[in-house]
Amino acid sequence: MGDSLIIITHGYPYGECESFFSSELDFLSHHFKIIYLFPVKRYPKVRQIPKNVILLNEIVNELDLTKKRPIKLLYLLWHNRYFLLEDMRRYKKNINLLIYFHQYLKFCLLSFIVSDILKKVIEITKCSFVYTYWLSSEAVGALILRLKGLATNNFKIVSRAHAYDVYNERSNIGKNPFQFFTIKNIDKIITISDHAKNYLSEIYPSYASKIISSRLGVPKQKILSKPSKDGILRIVSCSEIEKWKRVWLIAHSLSYIKEERIIWTHIGGGKSLKYLECFINKQLSKQKNIKVCLLGQVDHEDVIEYYRNNPVDLFINVSVYEGISVAIMEALSFGIPVIATNIYGTSEIIDQNAGFLINIDSQPFEIAMHILAFNNLSEIEKLNYRKNAYLSWKKYCNSEENYNILVKIFNNTLED
């Protein structure tokens, strides 16, 4: 493996974003002598990182568009006009581009600034391998730098691809900016699911050979979660409280369960927290059999501790969009059966033996029926679900195995 690696993230290790990157970074830190971590955004909190990972603090402020003088932004647009106009040609007759042009322009400017700053980073570090954690403006910026021949070396570029940066329906514009450009020019794309790999390969068959699937993963747990022993069904969900996560749908589903005793705990905060609290008060306040605990935003380590120290019978995720949820992977690693929306790559880690896959348009009553179906199983049947949930983690979500595959991909890329 090479001596050094530059990793570009949206914000990690700042704030709470990309918490699922932690175990991957720890693993990679054992395979590179030094890693330069280049976050595009800065948040108030900074998390601990391995000793051989250098956080490029000083460059984050340079990426803030609001701190750039207009003349600098115009300079960047003019000197990168070829890339801008070439990509815009692909949006012919796309009215969404006019509506969301400010978002498109912001994406472009951020790409150009990343390119500008990455040039300085490579000059200082002499690193010849760049890994962008998203197939987004970070990858575009790195590619523009290489294609313009302004770097001191002909560095390799590899990018992860998750969900919003893969599927065009996730974009307000109707297409992901510069996606064709990125896939055409990048060395390797590593999708987090087979579904994403197949999606991109069908759109860009000429470049399918450089698109590889390699899932994220979570570590083996020291102890597994325990089931309830008191007749109460304990359900956990873990996600941001955002519109597309549909956490309110869990509350609505529970309103159809009138007798069975249930404790539902949601871990995570977000913009829609107040709405969710009002919705719960309206839907569940009169149901004495249902108890709701909203824990809010907590540190990732505390999430793991919760699973270790509290009985959990069932994990629920009803998101509209999900590449493959790391929160689901963590539940499986503790041997917790899962009810989840059958969206994108979710079915790759959950089958009928480890949980229940539901249609994206499932009604609250239908979700309630799945909850009751699980609750009505015998203790032996529930234990079998728990065993199979753990086996699903072991087969599909084991971070040590999955990140070993990632390292092999890196090796092959460097040797090409």
C-alpha positions as CSV (number, residue, x, y, z in Angstrom):
1,M,0.0,0.0,0.0
2,G,1.1,3.6,-0.6
3,D,2.7,5.7,2.1
4,S,0.1,8.4,2.1
5,L,-3.5,9.1,1.2
6,I,-5.6,12.3,0.9
7,I,-9.3,11.8,2.0
8,I,-11.9,14.5,1.2
9,T,-15.1,14.3,3.2
10,H,-18.2,16.5,3.5
11,G,-17.3,17.4,7.1
12,Y,-15.9,14.5,9.0
13,P,-14.5,14.7,11.7
14,Y,-16.4,17.9,12.4
15,G,-20.0,17.8,13.8
16,E,-22.1,14.7,13.6
17,C,-22.0,14.2,9.9
18,E,-20.6,11.0,8.3
19,S,-20.4,9.2,11.7
20,F,-20.3,5.9,9.7
21,F,-16.9,6.9,8.3
22,S,-15.2,6.4,11.7
23,S,-14.6,2.7,11.5
24,E,-13.4,2.9,7.9
25,L,-10.9,5.7,8.8
26,D,-9.6,3.6,11.7
27,F,-9.1,0.6,9.4
28,L,-7.4,2.7,6.7
29,S,-5.1,4.3,9.3
30,H,-3.5,0.9,9.7
31,H,-2.7,0.5,6.0
32,F,-1.2,4.0,5.3
33,K,1.7,5.6,7.1
34,I,0.0,9.0,7.0
35,I,-3.5,10.1,6.0
36,Y,-4.4,13.8,5.2
37,L,-8.0,14.5,6.1
38,F,-9.6,17.3,4.0
39,P,-13.1,18.2,5.2
40,V,-15.1,20.5,3.0
41,K,-17.1,22.0,5.9
42,R,-16.4,22.8,9.5
43,Y,-18.8,22.4,12.4
44,P,-18.4,23.3,16.1
45,K,-17.5,19.8,17.4
46,V,-14.5,17.8,16.3
47,R,-14.2,14.1,16.9
48,Q,-11.1,12.1,17.8
49,I,-9.1,10.7,14.9
50,P,-6.2,8.2,14.7
51,K,-2.7,9.6,15.5
52,N,-1.4,9.2,11.9
53,V,-4.3,11.2,10.4
54,I,-3.5,14.8,9.9
55,L,-6.5,17.1,9.9
56,L,-6.0,19.9,7.4
57,N,-7.7,22.5,9.6
58,E,-6.4,25.6,7.9
59,I,-7.9,24.9,4.5
60,V,-11.6,24.6,5.6
61,N,-12.1,28.4,5.9
62,E,-10.9,28.8,2.3
63,L,-13.8,26.6,1.2
64,D,-16.5,28.9,2.6
65,L,-18.2,30.5,-0.4
66,T,-19.6,33.3,1.8
67,K,-16.0,34.4,2.5
68,K,-14.9,34.5,-1.1
69,R,-14.9,37.9,-2.8
70,P,-17.1,38.1,-5.9
71,I,-14.1,38.8,-8.1
72,K,-12.5,35.5,-6.9
73,L,-15.7,33.5,-7.7
74,L,-15.9,35.1,-11.2
75,Y,-12.3,34.3,-11.7
76,L,-12.9,30.6,-10.8
77,L,-16.0,30.4,-13.1
78,W,-14.1,32.0,-16.0
79,H,-11.0,29.7,-15.7
80,N,-13.2,26.6,-15.5
81,R,-15.8,27.7,-18.1
82,Y,-15.0,24.8,-20.3
83,F,-16.1,22.2,-17.6
84,L,-19.1,24.3,-16.7
85,L,-20.4,24.8,-20.2
86,E,-19.7,21.2,-21.2
87,D,-21.8,19.9,-18.3
88,M,-24.6,22.4,-18.8
89,R,-25.1,21.1,-22.4
90,R,-26.4,17.9,-20.8
91,Y,-29.3,19.8,-19.2
92,K,-30.8,20.9,-22.5
93,K,-34.5,21.7,-22.0
94,N,-34.3,20.8,-18.3
95,I,-36.5,23.5,-16.6
96,N,-35.3,22.3,-13.2
97,L,-31.8,23.6,-14.0
98,L,-33.3,27.1,-14.2
99,I,-35.3,26.7,-11.0
100,Y,-32.4,25.4,-9.1
101,F,-29.6,27.2,-10.9
102,H,-28.3,28.7,-7.7
103,Q,-27.8,25.1,-6.3
104,Y,-26.0,24.1,-9.5
105,L,-23.8,27.1,-9.5
106,K,-22.9,26.5,-5.8
107,F,-22.0,22.9,-6.7
108,C,-19.7,24.2,-9.5
109,L,-18.1,26.9,-7.4
110,L,-17.4,24.4,-4.6
111,S,-15.8,22.0,-7.1
112,F,-13.6,24.7,-8.5
113,I,-12.5,25.8,-5.0
114,V,-11.7,22.2,-4.0
115,S,-9.6,22.0,-7.1
116,D,-7.8,25.2,-6.3
117,I,-7.0,24.1,-2.7
118,L,-6.2,20.5,-3.5
119,K,-3.4,21.8,-5.7
120,K,-1.8,23.4,-2.7
121,V,-2.4,20.2,-0.6
122,I,-0.7,18.0,-3.1
123,E,2.2,20.4,-3.5
124,I,2.8,20.3,0.3
125,T,2.1,16.6,0.9
126,K,3.6,15.1,-2.3
127,C,0.7,12.6,-2.1
128,S,-0.4,10.8,-5.3
129,F,-3.6,9.2,-4.1
130,V,-6.9,11.0,-3.5
131,Y,-10.0,9.3,-2.1
132,T,-13.2,11.4,-2.1
133,Y,-15.9,10.0,0.2
134,W,-18.7,11.2,-2.1
135,L,-19.2,11.2,-5.8
136,S,-19.9,14.9,-5.6
137,S,-18.2,18.3,-5.8
138,E,-15.1,16.8,-4.1
139,A,-14.5,14.3,-6.8
140,V,-15.2,16.8,-9.6
141,G,-12.7,19.3,-8.0
142,A,-10.0,16.6,-7.9
143,L,-10.6,15.6,-11.5
144,I,-10.6,19.2,-12.8
145,L,-7.2,19.7,-11.1
146,R,-5.8,16.5,-12.7
147,L,-7.2,17.2,-16.2
148,K,-5.8,20.8,-16.2
149,G,-2.4,19.3,-15.4
150,L,-1.7,21.8,-12.6
151,A,-0.7,19.3,-10.0
152,T,2.9,18.4,-9.3
153,N,2.1,14.7,-10.0
154,N,-0.4,12.6,-12.0
155,F,-2.3,11.4,-8.9
156,K,-4.9,8.7,-8.7
157,I,-8.5,9.4,-7.8
158,V,-11.0,7.0,-6.3
159,S,-14.5,7.9,-5.0
160,R,-17.2,6.4,-2.9
161,A,-20.7,6.5,-4.2
162,H,-23.6,6.3,-1.7
163,A,-27.2,7.3,-2.7
164,Y,-27.9,11.0,-3.2
165,D,-24.7,11.2,-5.3
166,V,-25.8,8.2,-7.4
167,Y,-29.5,8.3,-8.1
168,N,-30.7,11.2,-10.4
169,E,-34.2,11.2,-8.7
170,R,-32.4,12.4,-5.5
171,S,-31.4,15.6,-7.3
172,N,-33.6,18.7,-7.4
173,I,-32.1,19.4,-10.8
174,G,-33.1,16.0,-12.1
175,K,-29.5,14.9,-12.7
176,N,-26.4,14.8,-10.6
177,P,-24.1,17.6,-11.8
178,F,-20.9,16.4,-13.7
179,Q,-21.8,12.7,-13.2
180,F,-20.9,11.7,-16.7
181,F,-17.7,13.8,-16.5
182,T,-16.7,12.2,-13.2
183,I,-17.4,8.6,-14.2
184,K,-15.6,9.1,-17.5
185,N,-12.4,10.5,-16.0
186,I,-12.1,8.9,-12.5
187,D,-10.0,5.9,-11.8
188,K,-12.4,3.9,-9.7
189,I,-15.9,4.3,-8.3
190,I,-16.7,2.3,-5.2
191,T,-20.5,2.0,-4.6
192,I,-21.8,1.0,-1.2
193,S,-24.3,-1.4,-2.8
194,D,-24.8,-3.7,-5.7
195,H,-27.9,-1.8,-6.6
196,A,-26.0,1.5,-7.0
197,K,-23.3,-0.3,-9.0
198,N,-25.9,-1.7,-11.4
199,Y,-27.7,1.6,-11.6
200,L,-24.6,3.5,-12.7
201,S,-23.4,0.6,-15.0
202,E,-26.7,0.6,-16.9
203,I,-26.5,4.4,-17.5
204,Y,-22.8,4.4,-18.3
205,P,-22.1,0.9,-19.8
206,S,-18.8,2.1,-21.5
207,Y,-17.3,2.7,-18.0
208,A,-18.9,-0.2,-16.1
209,S,-15.5,-1.8,-15.6
210,K,-14.4,1.0,-13.2
211,I,-17.5,0.8,-11.1
212,I,-17.1,-1.6,-8.2
213,S,-19.3,-2.5,-5.3
214,S,-17.9,-2.6,-1.8
215,R,-20.2,-2.1,1.2
216,L,-19.6,-0.1,4.3
217,G,-19.5,-2.1,7.5
218,V,-19.6,-2.0,11.3
219,P,-17.3,-3.8,13.8
220,K,-18.0,-6.9,15.7
221,Q,-19.7,-6.1,19.0
222,K,-18.3,-7.3,22.3
223,I,-21.8,-8.4,23.5
224,L,-25.1,-8.8,21.7
225,S,-28.3,-6.9,22.6
226,K,-30.7,-8.8,24.9
227,P,-34.4,-9.4,24.2
228,S,-37.1,-8.2,26.6
229,K,-38.2,-10.6,29.3
230,D,-41.2,-8.7,30.7
231,G,-43.7,-9.0,27.9
232,I,-43.0,-5.5,26.6
233,L,-42.0,-5.1,23.0
234,R,-39.1,-2.7,22.8
235,I,-38.6,-1.0,19.4
236,V,-35.7,1.3,18.4
237,S,-35.3,3.6,15.4
238,C,-32.1,5.6,14.8
239,S,-31.9,8.4,12.2
240,E,-32.1,12.1,11.7
241,I,-35.6,13.4,12.0
242,E,-36.0,14.7,8.5
243,K,-38.9,14.6,6.1
244,W,-37.5,11.8,3.9
245,K,-36.7,9.6,7.0
246,R,-40.5,9.5,7.8
247,V,-40.0,8.9,11.5
248,W,-43.6,10.1,12.0
249,L,-44.8,7.0,10.1
250,I,-43.6,4.8,13.0
251,A,-45.7,6.8,15.4
252,H,-48.7,6.6,13.1
253,S,-48.2,2.8,12.8
254,L,-48.1,2.4,16.6
255,S,-51.4,4.2,16.9
256,Y,-53.1,1.1,15.4
257,I,-51.8,-1.1,18.2
258,K,-54.3,-0.8,21.0
259,E,-53.4,-3.6,23.5
260,E,-49.8,-4.8,23.2
261,R,-47.4,-3.0,25.5
262,I,-44.7,-1.2,23.5
263,I,-41.8,1.1,24.3
264,W,-40.5,2.9,21.2
265,T,-37.2,4.7,21.5
266,H,-36.0,7.0,18.7
267,I,-32.3,8.0,18.7
268,G,-31.5,11.2,16.7
269,G,-32.4,14.8,16.3
270,G,-33.2,17.0,13.3
271,K,-35.1,19.9,11.8
272,S,-38.5,18.0,12.1
273,L,-38.2,17.2,15.8
274,K,-40.9,19.7,16.9
275,Y,-43.2,18.4,14.2
276,L,-42.6,14.8,15.4
277,E,-43.3,15.7,19.0
278,C,-46.6,17.3,18.0
279,F,-47.5,14.3,15.9
280,I,-46.8,11.9,18.7
281,N,-48.9,14.0,21.1
282,K,-51.8,13.9,18.7
283,Q,-51.6,10.2,17.7
284,L,-50.4,8.5,20.8
285,S,-51.2,10.6,23.9
286,K,-54.3,8.6,24.8
287,Q,-52.7,5.2,24.3
288,K,-51.6,3.9,27.7
289,N,-50.0,0.8,26.1
290,I,-47.5,2.9,24.1
291,K,-44.5,4.7,25.6
292,V,-42.3,6.9,23.5
293,C,-38.7,8.0,24.3
294,L,-37.1,10.6,22.0
295,L,-33.4,10.6,23.0
296,G,-32.4,13.4,20.6
297,Q,-29.0,13.7,19.1
298,V,-26.4,11.6,20.9
299,D,-22.8,10.7,20.3
300,H,-22.2,7.5,18.2
301,E,-20.5,5.8,21.2
302,D,-23.6,6.4,23.2
303,V,-25.8,4.7,20.6
304,I,-23.6,1.6,20.8
305,E,-23.7,1.7,24.6
306,Y,-27.5,1.9,24.4
307,Y,-27.7,-1.4,22.4
308,R,-25.2,-3.0,24.8
309,N,-27.0,-2.0,28.0
310,N,-30.7,-2.1,27.1
311,P,-33.0,-4.8,25.8
312,V,-34.0,-4.2,22.1
313,D,-36.5,-6.5,20.3
314,L,-36.9,-4.8,17.0
315,F,-35.3,-2.1,14.9
316,I,-37.4,-0.1,12.4
317,N,-36.3,2.1,9.4
318,V,-39.0,3.5,7.1
319,S,-36.9,5.9,5.1
320,V,-37.8,6.8,1.5
321,Y,-34.2,7.0,0.5
322,E,-31.4,4.8,1.9
323,G,-28.3,3.5,0.1
324,I,-27.7,0.9,2.7
325,S,-28.3,2.2,6.2
326,V,-25.3,1.9,8.6
327,A,-27.9,2.2,11.4
328,I,-29.5,-1.0,10.2
329,M,-26.0,-2.7,10.0
330,E,-25.4,-1.7,13.6
331,A,-28.7,-3.2,14.7
332,L,-27.9,-6.5,12.8
333,S,-24.4,-6.5,14.5
334,F,-26.2,-6.7,17.9
335,G,-28.5,-9.5,16.7
336,I,-31.6,-7.2,16.5
337,P,-34.2,-8.1,13.8
338,V,-35.2,-5.3,11.4
339,I,-38.3,-4.0,9.7
340,A,-37.1,-1.7,6.8
341,T,-38.3,-0.2,3.6
342,N,-37.3,-2.2,0.6
343,I,-35.4,0.7,-1.1
344,Y,-32.1,0.7,-3.1
345,G,-29.6,-1.7,-1.5
346,T,-31.4,-2.6,1.7
347,S,-32.5,-6.0,0.5
348,E,-28.8,-6.9,0.1
349,I,-28.4,-7.2,3.9
350,I,-31.9,-8.2,5.1
351,D,-33.9,-11.2,4.1
352,Q,-37.0,-12.9,5.4
353,N,-35.0,-14.7,8.0
354,A,-33.5,-11.6,9.6
355,G,-36.5,-9.3,9.4
356,F,-39.2,-7.8,7.3
357,L,-38.9,-5.8,4.1
358,I,-41.9,-3.5,3.5
359,N,-42.9,-1.6,0.4
360,I,-42.1,2.1,0.2
361,D,-45.8,2.9,0.0
362,S,-46.8,0.7,2.9
363,Q,-49.6,2.2,5.0
364,P,-49.3,2.7,8.8
365,F,-51.8,-0.2,9.4
366,E,-49.7,-2.6,7.3
367,I,-46.5,-1.6,9.2
368,A,-48.5,-2.2,12.5
369,M,-49.4,-5.7,11.2
370,H,-45.7,-6.5,10.7
371,I,-44.9,-5.3,14.2
372,L,-47.7,-7.5,15.7
373,A,-46.6,-10.4,13.5
374,F,-43.2,-10.3,15.1
375,N,-44.6,-9.7,18.6
376,N,-46.8,-12.8,18.3
377,L,-44.0,-15.2,17.4
378,S,-42.9,-17.8,19.9
379,E,-39.7,-17.1,21.9
380,I,-37.9,-19.7,19.9
381,E,-38.9,-18.0,16.6
382,K,-37.8,-14.6,17.9
383,L,-34.5,-16.0,18.9
384,N,-34.1,-17.5,15.4
385,Y,-34.7,-14.0,14.0
386,R,-32.0,-12.7,16.3
387,K,-29.5,-15.4,15.3
388,N,-30.2,-14.7,11.6
389,A,-29.9,-10.9,12.1
390,Y,-26.4,-11.5,13.5
391,L,-25.5,-13.9,10.7
392,S,-26.6,-11.2,8.2
393,W,-24.2,-8.8,9.8
394,K,-21.4,-11.4,9.7
395,K,-22.0,-12.2,6.0
396,Y,-22.7,-8.7,4.6
397,C,-21.7,-6.0,7.1
398,N,-18.5,-7.1,8.8
399,S,-16.3,-4.0,8.6
400,E,-13.0,-6.0,8.8
401,E,-13.9,-8.1,5.8
402,N,-15.5,-5.2,3.8
403,Y,-12.7,-2.8,4.4
404,N,-10.1,-5.4,3.5
405,I,-11.9,-5.6,0.1
406,L,-11.6,-1.8,0.0
407,V,-7.9,-1.9,0.6
408,K,-7.5,-4.4,-2.2
409,I,-9.3,-2.1,-4.5
410,F,-6.9,0.7,-3.5
411,N,-3.9,-1.5,-4.2
412,N,-5.2,-2.5,-7.6
413,T,-5.8,1.2,-8.5
414,L,-2.3,2.2,-7.4
415,E,-0.8,-0.6,-9.5
416,D,-2.8,0.2,-12.7
